[in-house]
Amino acid sequence: GSIGVAKKLSSVQRLTAIAITGTMITTATDILEAHANLLPTTLLLQNTCYCAIICLATHPKSHPLYEAVRRAVRNYVASHRSSLHRLTHRYSIIPDDIETLIPSHRSPSSANPWSMHIIETKEDAIREHEHLADNVQVYCDGSGYQGKIGAAVVLFRAGRPPRTLHYHLGTDEEHTVFEAEEVGLTLAVRLISTEQDITFPISISVDNQASIKAGRVSIRDQAHTWQIAFAA
């Protein structure tokens, strides 16, 4: 059974820890694991199971196990429980609360429909902004204040009053400022899409280099859902 497997793994890990530390074979296992920076076998197995079920919960709808994981969460059957049933309930997994990771949201050979430019210094940014002649100019930002995370965007267009849009994501325990920066870019696109008689080029200014650089690669990381929304 699983207990026998755990004991065998513990024996193998003990031999590994002795080889790593070069200590005597009579040294206690817990001391060996601490000095070799190894998790106890029970914790290692739990960590492996937790990572596995989290990975399954992040699959997109196109994955064959997408519905299977959600069925296991909804229905904890009385008998003949599968590994999905046991793991989702053992670790209280709620798939809808976990961000879905899509391996790639566009072809590697496809070109971005926008161009990106990062200015090195604040002084250069001011000088370049003074020479900016685009008819539509959008500025977006995300920030945290008093434990709250939010994003805002303002659109300027010649001959028309400024338009603004803002969004409150939630607390800083659930969201990050980087995520808010990505939401700001999404709001900018949303605001542009509602403009009438739009003309190009359009400039979108943001003060976060990570957000700009994220648009250059196929993304598979935190808050990448908002980056995909911006790219779409």
Backbone as JSON, one array per atom type, in Angstrom:
{
  "sequence": "GSIGVAKKLSSVQRLTAIAITGTMITTATDILEAHANLLPTTLLLQNTCYCAIICLATHPKSHPLYEAVRRAVRNYVASHRSSLHRLTHRYSIIPDDIETLIPSHRSPSSANPWSMHIIETKEDAIREHEHLADNVQVYCDGSGYQGKIGAAVVLFRAGRPPRTLHYHLGTDEEHTVFEAEEVGLTLAVRLISTEQDITFPISISVDNQASIKAGRVSIRDQAHTWQIAFAA",
  "N": [[0.81, -1.2, 0.0], [0.19, 2.4, 0.19], [1.55, 3.22, 2.48], [3.65, 1.41, 2.68], [5.06, 2.1, 0.36], [5.83, 4.71, 1.03], [7.56, 4.2, 3.16], [9.62, 2.84, 1.85], [10.52, 4.86, 0.15], [11.43, 6.62, 2.08], [13.62, 5.24, 3.07], [15.32, 5.24, 0.83], [15.68, 8.01, 0.57], [16.97, 8.56, 2.93], [19.46, 7.28, 2.56], [20.35, 8.87, 0.47], [20.57, 11.36, 1.77], [22.61, 10.79, 3.58], [24.71, 10.4, 1.8], [24.87, 12.97, 0.74], [25.54, 14.62, 2.94], [27.68, 13.3, 4.06], [27.88, 12.14, 6.55], [27.75, 10.02, 9.54], [26.25, 6.75, 9.44], [24.6, 6.27, 11.53], [23.32, 8.55, 12.23], [20.42, 10.44, 13.1], [17.4, 10.36, 11.17], [15.75, 12.67, 10.81], [17.51, 14.73, 11.45], [19.42, 14.4, 9.47], [17.88, 14.99, 7.16], [17.27, 17.66, 7.62], [19.82, 18.92, 7.51], [20.55, 18.26, 4.94], [18.77, 19.65, 3.52], [16.29, 18.54, 2.75], [12.9, 17.64, 2.32], [10.86, 15.88, 4.71], [9.71, 12.58, 3.93], [6.91, 12.18, 4.03], [5.9, 14.81, 3.91], [6.98, 15.52, 1.48], [5.62, 13.84, -0.31], [3.0, 14.79, 0.07], [3.33, 17.41, -0.84], [3.95, 16.92, -3.52], [1.56, 15.73, -4.42], [-0.18, 17.89, -4.0], [0.85, 19.84, -5.76], [0.37, 18.49, -8.14], [-2.48, 18.32, -8.31], [-3.13, 21.01, -8.33], [-1.98, 21.75, -10.75], [-3.62, 20.27, -12.5], [-5.98, 21.62, -12.06], [-5.57, 24.01, -13.34], [-5.85, 23.66, -16.04], [-6.96, 24.5, -19.38], [-10.25, 24.82, -20.98], [-10.16, 23.24, -23.22], [-8.74, 21.01, -22.55], [-8.73, 17.47, -21.93], [-9.19, 16.68, -19.26], [-10.46, 18.76, -18.03], [-13.29, 18.97, -17.45], [-13.52, 16.66, -15.94], [-12.09, 17.16, -13.56], [-13.66, 19.19, -12.44], [-16.08, 17.86, -12.08], [-15.32, 16.06, -10.12], [-14.9, 17.8, -8.02], [-17.47, 18.82, -7.6], [-19.01, 16.54, -7.0], [-18.58, 14.48, -4.47], [-18.22, 11.37, -4.26], [-19.66, 8.54, -2.53], [-18.51, 6.03, -2.62], [-15.93, 4.15, -4.37], [-14.04, 6.17, -4.99], [-12.04, 8.29, -6.96], [-8.61, 9.3, -7.65], [-8.78, 11.99, -8.26], [-11.11, 12.79, -6.89], [-10.28, 12.42, -4.21], [-7.98, 14.07, -3.96], [-8.86, 16.69, -4.71], [-10.69, 17.25, -2.67], [-9.2, 16.79, -0.4], [-7.37, 18.88, -0.42], [-9.02, 21.03, -0.63], [-9.7, 22.18, -3.19], [-10.76, 24.59, -5.49], [-11.5, 24.95, -8.63], [-12.39, 27.19, -10.15], [-11.41, 29.33, -8.79], [-8.8, 29.42, -9.39], [-6.29, 30.54, -11.55], [-6.46, 29.96, -15.01], [-4.05, 28.41, -17.04], [-2.82, 28.91, -20.18], [-0.92, 27.31, -22.55], [0.13, 28.59, -24.93], [-0.91, 31.53, -26.5], [-0.88, 32.41, -29.05], [0.45, 31.92, -32.37], [3.93, 31.13, -32.6], [5.2, 32.32, -34.75], [3.7, 34.49, -35.41], [3.16, 38.01, -35.73], [3.23, 40.84, -33.5], [0.38, 42.98, -33.23], [0.97, 45.51, -32.53], [3.44, 47.99, -31.69], [6.22, 48.23, -29.44], [7.89, 50.24, -27.05], [10.45, 51.06, -24.89], [11.54, 53.54, -22.81], [14.61, 54.75, -21.6], [15.3, 56.62, -19.51], [13.79, 58.96, -17.17], [13.93, 61.62, -18.0], [14.31, 61.38, -20.78], [11.87, 60.25, -21.4], [10.11, 62.33, -20.86], [10.92, 64.21, -22.79], [10.35, 62.8, -25.17], [7.62, 62.52, -24.91], [6.76, 65.13, -25.16], [7.02, 65.51, -27.87], [5.14, 63.9, -28.91], [2.66, 63.2, -31.24], [0.31, 61.87, -31.74], [-3.15, 61.49, -32.46], [-4.9, 60.29, -30.68], [-4.3, 59.65, -27.36], [-3.47, 57.55, -24.73], [-3.36, 56.88, -21.26], [-2.4, 54.69, -18.74], [-2.56, 53.03, -15.55], [-1.72, 51.02, -12.71], [-2.17, 50.32, -9.27], [-1.55, 49.97, -5.7], [-3.27, 50.71, -2.68], [-3.73, 51.32, 0.67], [-4.22, 48.6, 1.18], [-5.8, 47.9, -0.96], [-6.24, 47.03, -4.41], [-6.13, 48.41, -7.61], [-6.98, 49.72, -10.92], [-6.61, 52.27, -13.41], [-7.5, 54.35, -16.22], [-7.0, 56.91, -18.63], [-8.17, 58.7, -21.43], [-7.1, 60.82, -23.93], [-8.13, 62.99, -26.49], [-7.81, 65.01, -29.3], [-9.67, 67.99, -29.3], [-11.79, 66.97, -27.86], [-13.41, 66.13, -24.72], [-11.58, 64.64, -21.97], [-11.7, 61.09, -21.35], [-12.4, 58.63, -18.9], [-11.69, 55.54, -17.17], [-12.04, 53.09, -14.69], [-11.11, 50.42, -12.41], [-11.7, 48.27, -9.72], [-9.88, 45.75, -8.35], [-9.64, 44.19, -5.98], [-8.5, 43.05, -2.78], [-5.07, 43.34, -1.57], [-4.28, 40.87, -0.79], [-5.29, 39.07, -2.52], [-4.7, 39.96, -5.07], [-2.19, 41.48, -7.24], [0.01, 44.32, -7.81], [1.2, 44.23, -10.31], [-0.66, 42.7, -11.71], [-2.74, 44.55, -11.7], [-1.62, 46.5, -13.35], [-1.71, 45.16, -15.8], [-4.46, 44.91, -16.08], [-5.03, 47.59, -16.39], [-4.01, 48.06, -18.99], [-5.81, 46.49, -20.43], [-8.17, 47.87, -19.9], [-7.54, 50.2, -21.23], [-7.59, 49.39, -23.94], [-10.26, 48.73, -24.06], [-11.47, 51.24, -23.69], [-10.56, 52.57, -25.97], [-11.82, 51.07, -27.95], [-14.42, 51.92, -27.78], [-14.45, 54.39, -28.84], [-15.51, 56.73, -31.34], [-15.1, 57.05, -34.89], [-12.32, 56.46, -35.01], [-8.83, 57.05, -35.34], [-5.6, 56.08, -36.53], [-2.01, 56.32, -35.92], [-2.24, 55.16, -32.46], [-1.31, 55.99, -29.18], [-0.38, 54.27, -26.26], [0.42, 54.75, -23.02], [2.34, 53.5, -20.36], [3.66, 52.96, -17.09], [5.17, 50.72, -16.4], [7.62, 48.48, -16.87], [7.66, 45.68, -16.92], [5.1, 44.95, -17.73], [5.11, 45.86, -20.34], [7.19, 44.37, -21.5], [6.11, 41.85, -21.25], [4.39, 41.57, -23.34], [5.9, 40.77, -25.45], [6.45, 38.1, -25.61], [5.37, 34.63, -25.71], [3.11, 34.03, -23.3], [3.11, 32.51, -20.11], [2.34, 32.77, -17.26], [1.85, 34.38, -14.04], [-1.12, 36.34, -13.92], [-1.41, 36.27, -16.64], [-3.74, 35.99, -18.04], [-4.94, 38.48, -18.29], [-3.11, 39.69, -19.95], [-3.46, 38.24, -22.28], [-6.06, 39.04, -22.83], [-5.6, 41.72, -23.45], [-4.02, 41.4, -25.74], [-5.86, 40.27, -27.46]],
  "CA": [[0.0, 0.0, 0.0], [0.89, 3.69, 0.16], [2.45, 3.31, 3.62], [4.85, 0.67, 2.31], [5.8, 2.91, -0.62], [6.42, 5.83, 1.76], [8.69, 3.69, 3.93], [10.71, 2.56, 0.91], [11.06, 6.15, -0.28], [12.17, 7.18, 3.21], [14.92, 4.55, 3.12], [16.13, 5.76, -0.27], [16.02, 9.4, 0.86], [17.96, 8.54, 4.01], [20.75, 6.98, 1.94], [20.74, 10.06, -0.29], [20.98, 12.39, 2.72], [23.92, 10.4, 4.1], [25.68, 10.68, 0.74], [25.01, 14.42, 0.58], [26.19, 15.24, 4.1], [28.91, 12.58, 4.41], [27.86, 11.87, 7.98], [27.7, 8.61, 9.94], [24.97, 6.11, 9.12], [23.77, 6.21, 12.74], [22.68, 9.85, 12.45], [18.96, 10.41, 13.02], [16.89, 10.73, 9.84], [15.26, 14.05, 10.77], [18.68, 15.62, 11.43], [19.98, 14.27, 8.13], [17.04, 15.71, 6.2], [17.41, 19.1, 7.87], [21.12, 19.38, 7.03], [20.6, 18.06, 3.48], [17.71, 20.49, 2.94], [15.31, 17.65, 2.14], [11.64, 17.5, 3.04], [10.5, 14.53, 5.13], [9.02, 11.88, 2.85], [5.46, 12.42, 4.1], [5.64, 16.15, 3.4], [7.34, 15.52, 0.06], [4.51, 13.22, -1.03], [1.88, 15.72, 0.11], [3.65, 18.52, -1.73], [3.84, 16.42, -4.9], [0.13, 15.58, -4.71], [-0.78, 19.22, -4.06], [1.27, 20.45, -7.03], [-0.28, 17.78, -9.24], [-3.89, 18.69, -8.42], [-3.15, 22.42, -8.74], [-1.69, 21.73, -12.19], [-4.82, 19.79, -13.18], [-7.03, 22.63, -11.93], [-5.27, 25.17, -14.19], [-5.99, 23.32, -17.45], [-8.03, 25.21, -20.11], [-11.43, 24.03, -21.33], [-9.83, 22.31, -24.29], [-8.05, 19.83, -22.01], [-9.66, 16.37, -21.65], [-9.47, 16.53, -17.83], [-11.08, 19.98, -17.51], [-14.59, 18.64, -16.86], [-13.35, 15.6, -14.94], [-11.69, 17.78, -12.31], [-14.8, 19.91, -11.89], [-17.05, 16.87, -11.6], [-14.8, 15.52, -8.87], [-15.12, 18.82, -6.99], [-18.92, 18.94, -7.34], [-19.6, 15.29, -6.5], [-17.68, 13.64, -3.68], [-18.99, 10.13, -4.21], [-19.52, 7.78, -1.28], [-17.65, 4.86, -2.84], [-15.16, 4.12, -5.62], [-13.48, 7.5, -5.22], [-10.81, 8.34, -7.76], [-7.58, 10.2, -7.12], [-9.28, 13.36, -8.41], [-12.02, 13.04, -5.76], [-9.53, 12.5, -2.95], [-7.07, 15.21, -3.93], [-9.59, 17.96, -4.73], [-11.31, 17.49, -1.37], [-8.15, 16.82, 0.62], [-6.73, 20.19, -0.43], [-10.07, 22.06, -0.8], [-9.44, 22.81, -4.48], [-11.88, 25.18, -6.22], [-10.86, 25.3, -9.91], [-12.76, 28.52, -10.65], [-10.63, 30.33, -8.06], [-7.41, 29.27, -9.83], [-6.11, 31.08, -12.9], [-6.19, 28.98, -16.05], [-2.83, 28.65, -17.78], [-2.86, 28.47, -21.57], [0.49, 27.22, -22.95], [0.48, 29.64, -25.89], [-2.14, 32.14, -26.98], [-0.76, 32.73, -30.47], [1.52, 31.21, -33.05], [5.25, 31.75, -32.38], [5.62, 33.07, -35.94], [2.82, 35.64, -35.64], [3.71, 39.31, -35.32], [2.35, 41.64, -32.66], [-0.32, 44.04, -33.96], [1.38, 46.79, -31.97], [4.89, 48.14, -31.46], [6.52, 48.57, -28.05], [9.1, 51.05, -26.9], [10.77, 51.36, -23.49], [12.46, 54.67, -22.71], [15.57, 54.42, -20.55], [15.3, 57.55, -18.37], [12.62, 59.83, -17.01], [14.12, 62.81, -18.82], [14.04, 61.01, -22.17], [10.43, 60.02, -21.52], [9.46, 63.65, -20.92], [11.21, 64.81, -24.1], [9.62, 62.08, -26.21], [6.2, 62.81, -24.75], [6.51, 66.48, -25.69], [6.97, 65.45, -29.33], [4.12, 62.93, -29.3], [1.65, 63.9, -32.05], [-0.83, 60.99, -32.02], [-4.44, 62.12, -32.2], [-5.46, 59.65, -29.48], [-3.25, 59.28, -26.41], [-4.07, 56.88, -23.57], [-2.44, 56.67, -20.14], [-2.99, 53.74, -17.8], [-1.73, 52.74, -14.38], [-2.28, 50.17, -11.68], [-1.47, 50.59, -8.01], [-2.16, 49.5, -4.47], [-3.39, 51.77, -1.67], [-4.46, 50.9, 1.87], [-4.63, 47.21, 1.05], [-6.67, 47.71, -2.12], [-5.56, 47.03, -5.7], [-7.01, 48.9, -8.67], [-6.38, 50.23, -12.16], [-7.34, 53.39, -14.01], [-7.02, 54.76, -17.53], [-7.59, 58.15, -19.14], [-7.97, 58.84, -22.87], [-7.13, 62.19, -24.44], [-8.29, 63.11, -27.93], [-7.86, 66.42, -29.67], [-10.99, 68.56, -29.52], [-12.84, 66.28, -27.09], [-13.07, 66.03, -23.3], [-10.94, 63.37, -21.59], [-12.56, 60.0, -20.88], [-11.71, 57.8, -17.91], [-12.24, 54.23, -16.82], [-11.28, 52.52, -13.56], [-11.59, 49.1, -11.98], [-11.17, 47.81, -8.43], [-9.7, 44.3, -8.42], [-9.87, 43.57, -4.69], [-7.48, 43.3, -1.77], [-3.71, 42.95, -1.94], [-4.09, 39.46, -0.44], [-5.77, 38.28, -3.65], [-4.21, 40.51, -6.33], [-0.9, 42.17, -7.2], [0.08, 45.56, -8.59], [1.48, 43.84, -11.69], [-1.95, 42.32, -12.3], [-3.47, 45.8, -11.93], [-1.04, 47.14, -14.53], [-2.25, 44.46, -16.96], [-5.87, 45.31, -16.18], [-5.02, 48.93, -16.95], [-3.87, 47.94, -20.45], [-7.08, 45.97, -20.95], [-9.12, 48.99, -19.85], [-7.17, 51.14, -22.3], [-8.14, 48.86, -25.19], [-11.73, 48.84, -23.96], [-11.83, 52.64, -23.9], [-10.29, 52.88, -27.38], [-12.82, 50.39, -28.79], [-15.71, 52.64, -27.71], [-14.31, 55.69, -29.5], [-16.08, 56.8, -32.69], [-14.21, 57.64, -35.91], [-10.96, 56.35, -34.49], [-7.73, 57.16, -36.32], [-4.34, 55.51, -36.07], [-1.65, 55.5, -34.77], [-2.68, 55.48, -31.1], [-0.26, 55.71, -28.2], [-0.78, 53.86, -24.91], [1.58, 54.94, -22.14], [2.26, 52.8, -19.08], [4.93, 53.14, -16.38], [5.61, 49.44, -15.88], [8.37, 47.79, -17.92], [7.3, 44.26, -16.95], [3.88, 44.83, -18.53], [5.47, 46.06, -21.74], [7.99, 43.23, -21.95], [5.28, 40.64, -21.28], [3.72, 41.48, -24.64], [6.84, 40.34, -26.49], [6.66, 36.65, -25.57], [4.22, 33.78, -25.42], [3.07, 34.16, -21.85], [2.54, 31.48, -19.26], [2.76, 33.22, -15.94], [0.81, 35.02, -13.26], [-1.87, 37.44, -14.54], [-1.29, 36.22, -18.1], [-5.08, 36.07, -18.62], [-5.16, 39.88, -18.67], [-2.24, 39.97, -21.08], [-4.14, 37.67, -23.44], [-7.2, 39.91, -23.11], [-5.07, 42.9, -24.13], [-3.58, 40.99, -27.08], [-7.02, 39.97, -28.29]],
  "C": [[0.85, 1.25, 0.0], [1.86, 3.84, 1.32], [3.76, 2.58, 3.31], [5.71, 1.44, 1.32], [6.51, 4.06, 0.08], [7.64, 5.38, 2.55], [9.89, 3.4, 3.03], [11.35, 3.85, 0.42], [11.88, 6.8, 0.83], [13.56, 6.55, 3.32], [15.86, 5.07, 2.04], [16.58, 7.19, 0.03], [17.06, 9.47, 1.98], [19.36, 8.25, 3.46], [21.27, 8.18, 1.15], [21.25, 11.15, 0.63], [22.35, 12.07, 3.32], [25.01, 10.69, 3.07], [25.92, 12.17, 0.57], [25.84, 15.02, 1.7], [27.51, 14.56, 4.47], [29.0, 12.24, 5.88], [27.81, 10.38, 8.26], [26.31, 8.05, 9.69], [24.06, 6.02, 10.34], [23.06, 7.53, 13.04], [21.17, 9.74, 12.25], [18.48, 10.95, 11.68], [16.45, 12.18, 9.77], [16.41, 15.06, 10.75], [19.34, 15.59, 10.06], [19.21, 15.11, 7.12], [17.16, 17.22, 6.37], [18.72, 19.64, 7.3], [21.26, 19.23, 5.52], [19.55, 18.89, 2.75], [16.7, 19.65, 2.15], [14.05, 17.61, 2.98], [11.47, 16.07, 3.54], [9.62, 13.88, 4.07], [7.52, 12.15, 2.85], [5.1, 13.79, 3.54], [5.95, 16.24, 1.91], [6.21, 14.93, -0.78], [3.29, 14.14, -1.06], [2.11, 16.9, -0.83], [3.52, 18.13, -3.19], [2.38, 16.28, -5.31], [-0.55, 16.94, -4.86], [-0.42, 19.91, -5.38], [0.57, 19.81, -8.21], [-1.73, 18.21, -9.41], [-4.05, 20.16, -8.79], [-2.91, 22.53, -10.24], [-2.92, 21.3, -12.97], [-5.92, 20.85, -13.15], [-6.79, 23.85, -12.82], [-5.46, 24.88, -15.68], [-7.12, 24.12, -18.11], [-9.16, 24.27, -20.47], [-11.14, 22.99, -22.4], [-9.16, 21.03, -23.8], [-9.05, 18.73, -21.65], [-10.05, 16.24, -20.17], [-10.15, 17.75, -17.22], [-12.39, 19.66, -16.79], [-14.46, 17.58, -15.77], [-12.97, 16.17, -13.58], [-12.87, 18.49, -11.66], [-15.91, 18.97, -11.41], [-16.61, 16.28, -10.26], [-15.0, 16.5, -7.72], [-16.59, 18.89, -6.6], [-19.48, 17.71, -6.63], [-18.55, 14.44, -5.8], [-18.4, 12.33, -3.39], [-18.69, 9.35, -2.94], [-18.58, 6.59, -1.43], [-16.96, 4.97, -4.2], [-14.62, 5.52, -5.98], [-12.17, 7.41, -6.0], [-9.8, 9.25, -7.08], [-8.02, 11.66, -7.22], [-10.21, 13.71, -7.27], [-11.23, 13.28, -4.48], [-8.67, 13.77, -2.88], [-7.8, 16.55, -3.9], [-10.22, 18.28, -3.38], [-10.29, 17.51, -0.24], [-7.54, 18.2, 0.72], [-7.72, 21.32, -0.7], [-9.87, 22.86, -2.09], [-10.75, 23.32, -5.09], [-11.32, 25.69, -7.55], [-11.17, 26.71, -10.4], [-12.02, 29.64, -9.94], [-9.16, 30.32, -8.48], [-7.29, 29.74, -11.27], [-5.76, 29.97, -13.89], [-4.94, 29.36, -16.83], [-2.95, 28.06, -19.18], [-1.42, 28.45, -22.08], [0.93, 28.3, -23.92], [-0.8, 30.2, -26.48], [-2.04, 32.61, -28.43], [0.43, 31.97, -31.06], [2.86, 31.9, -32.81], [5.71, 32.61, -33.56], [4.77, 34.32, -36.19], [3.45, 36.91, -35.08], [2.71, 40.05, -34.44], [1.66, 42.71, -33.5], [0.03, 45.43, -33.43], [2.91, 46.81, -31.85], [5.1, 48.62, -30.03], [7.84, 49.31, -27.98], [9.29, 51.38, -25.42], [11.84, 52.44, -23.47], [13.33, 54.49, -21.47], [15.44, 55.32, -19.32], [14.04, 58.39, -18.34], [12.73, 61.07, -17.9], [13.83, 62.53, -20.29], [12.55, 60.79, -22.4], [9.68, 61.35, -21.64], [9.68, 64.29, -22.29], [10.42, 64.12, -25.21], [8.12, 62.38, -26.13], [5.86, 64.18, -25.31], [6.4, 66.48, -27.2], [5.92, 64.45, -29.83], [2.98, 63.64, -30.01], [0.45, 63.02, -32.38], [-2.14, 61.67, -31.63], [-5.1, 61.57, -30.94], [-4.3, 59.19, -28.6], [-3.91, 58.74, -25.14], [-3.0, 56.64, -22.52], [-3.12, 55.74, -19.14], [-2.01, 53.43, -16.68], [-2.47, 51.8, -13.45], [-1.5, 50.38, -10.4], [-2.22, 49.97, -6.84], [-2.18, 50.62, -3.44], [-4.27, 51.27, -0.54], [-5.05, 49.49, 1.71], [-5.55, 46.91, -0.11], [-5.86, 47.82, -3.41], [-6.55, 47.46, -6.78], [-6.24, 49.42, -9.87], [-7.25, 51.35, -12.7], [-6.7, 53.76, -15.34], [-7.73, 56.04, -17.94], [-7.21, 58.29, -20.61], [-8.12, 60.31, -23.25], [-7.23, 62.15, -25.96], [-8.5, 64.57, -28.28], [-9.29, 66.88, -29.93], [-12.12, 67.91, -28.74], [-12.43, 66.21, -25.62], [-12.43, 64.68, -22.98], [-11.99, 62.35, -21.12], [-11.76, 59.11, -19.95], [-12.44, 56.49, -17.68], [-11.4, 53.69, -15.67], [-11.91, 51.22, -13.11], [-10.9, 48.71, -10.68], [-11.09, 46.29, -8.45], [-10.06, 43.61, -7.11], [-8.75, 43.92, -3.73], [-6.11, 42.84, -2.26], [-3.37, 41.52, -1.51], [-4.48, 38.55, -1.6], [-5.18, 38.72, -4.99], [-2.89, 41.24, -6.13], [-0.96, 43.44, -8.04], [0.37, 45.24, -10.05], [0.19, 43.43, -12.4], [-2.78, 43.57, -12.61], [-2.94, 46.54, -13.14], [-1.58, 46.49, -15.8], [-3.72, 44.79, -17.17], [-5.97, 46.71, -16.77], [-4.87, 48.93, -18.46], [-5.15, 47.44, -21.09], [-8.15, 47.06, -20.96], [-8.83, 50.0, -20.95], [-7.73, 50.69, -23.64], [-9.65, 48.98, -25.21], [-12.18, 50.28, -24.25], [-11.63, 53.04, -25.36], [-11.37, 52.29, -28.27], [-14.17, 51.09, -28.79], [-15.64, 54.02, -28.35], [-14.89, 55.63, -30.92], [-15.07, 57.48, -33.63], [-12.75, 57.61, -35.45], [-9.95, 56.43, -35.62], [-6.45, 56.62, -35.7], [-3.18, 56.34, -36.62], [-2.2, 56.02, -33.45], [-1.56, 55.13, -30.14], [-0.9, 55.33, -26.86], [0.46, 53.92, -24.03], [1.34, 54.26, -20.8], [3.63, 52.86, -18.42], [5.45, 51.84, -15.76], [6.3, 48.64, -16.98], [7.99, 46.32, -18.04], [6.06, 44.03, -17.81], [4.19, 44.96, -20.01], [6.22, 44.85, -22.28], [7.16, 41.96, -22.06], [4.59, 40.47, -22.62], [4.62, 40.97, -25.75], [6.99, 38.83, -26.58], [5.34, 35.94, -25.43], [4.18, 33.58, -23.92], [2.47, 32.94, -21.18], [2.96, 31.78, -17.84], [1.59, 33.88, -15.25], [0.21, 36.2, -14.02], [-1.82, 37.4, -16.05], [-2.66, 36.28, -18.77], [-5.38, 37.49, -19.08], [-4.29, 40.26, -19.86], [-2.84, 39.42, -22.37], [-5.33, 38.53, -23.83], [-6.76, 41.17, -23.84], [-4.67, 42.56, -25.56], [-4.74, 40.73, -28.02], [-7.69, 41.23, -28.8]]
}
